[in-house]
């Protein structure tokens, strides 16, 4: 049964979910930085502006 012998261990599940959260926060921070109105980091990162 899944309760007696789980397919994935709790430690592995915790590390996977933690990694997913870190990647999501990284994406969120990147796009927040690029699309800010008061700083034009889009030119610095991509070499062109989205305006």
ABEGO torsion letter per residue (X at the ends): XAAABBABBAAAAAAAAAAAAAAAAAAAAAAAAAABAABBAAAAAAGBBAX
